[in-house]
Amino acid sequence: MNYQTTVSVDEDLKKTKVKKANKVYDQKPTSAFIGASWSALLVGMTSYCIGLWNADMLLNEKGYYFTILLFGLFSVISVQKAVRDKMEDIPVTDIYYSISWFTTITSIVLLVVGLWNADLLLSEKGFYSMSFLLSLFAAIAVQKNTRDVQFIDRQESEEK
């Protein structure tokens, strides 16, 4: 009789597992996902900017919030690029990778500090926070989609 415990079954599975090849990408993102990503980016950025345009703030305050939006978008795209480059074995210096993360976190902290000290209604603070975060997330998705399509197109052209 061959009685197996869960320990012996686990040991057998460990022995028979074959290390799979690290296949990074096998499908292009769908056009629906690409469209949704671009739409989210445009909706987030546009709503944030319309909110600033209509806000009862001094021009320097509007400039502060607009600059934070641009700074945040650039930072998250930079983080996504660095992460993706590392995945594709493209050299990325640790200092660049660290600075990208630092600037991303800094942009979020600057927005939080600005909104914390602003004379705005809570609903307005929530609006700016959510449209800012939507824009950052969408920028990451758009950058990822762009890299995915570019990578797969390059792979297909090399195979031909």
Buried (B, 14 or more C-beta within 10 A) or exposed (E): EEEEEEEEEEEEEEEEEEEEEEEEBEEBBEEEBBEBBBEBBEBBBEBBBEBBEEBEBEEEBBEBBBEBBEBBBBBBBBBBBBBBBEBEEEEBEEEBBEBBBEBBEBBBEBBEEBBEEBEBEEEBBEBBBEBBBBBBBBBBBBBBBBBBBEBBEEEEEEEE
